[in-house]
Amino acid sequence: MKKSKVLIISASDSDLPVMQGAAEILEEFGVEHELTISSAHRSPDRTVKLVETFHKSGGKVIICGAGLAAHLAGVVAAHFPLPVIGVPLKGGSLSGLDALYATVQMPSGVPVATVGVDNVRNGALLAIQILATSDKKLEKKMIEYKKSLAEGVEKKSQGLEKVGLEQFLKERSS
């Protein structure tokens, strides 16, 4: 395992297209990371070994994505003394609601910071904010990112005021 600050664990290869979004955000911010596959149910020994190795190598935050029973983040949190971010993923007949409940309803003493269903973007941004508490360069990048979000909203608001609702919605959908 390379020396990364963030480890992204996807519970299944079928979840990789979604979890890749977290890697993309981390890359945008220049955060060293690694993306791998491990299952709390199918490969529990591998999962624990990954977490222990990551911790020993100086890793700081783990992002876990899993659907259905979604026990990955909880198992990881039980073995990792630093922040774990759970990303419940859509799947099955409940469209990710089961994964959300499984990820967010952790017992006392085993916290998992949980973001919305399939919201890997917020998972990665939360990891960056955690790292930014001790990294001034990263903090500055996060401030700039949030400033750009605000500017985007302002630009849209000005566009709406300029052309009116009907035209604005037409332009937005085309």
Secondary structure, DSSP 8 states (H G I E B T S, - for coil): ----SEEEEESSGGGHHHHHHHHHHHHHTT--EEEEE--TTT-HHHHHHHHHHHHHTT--EEEEEEETT--HHHHHHHH-SS-EEEEEE--TTTTTHHHHHHHH---TT---EE--TT-HHHHHHHHHHHHHTT-HHHHHHHHHHHHHHHHHHHHHHHHHHHH-HHHHHHHHH-
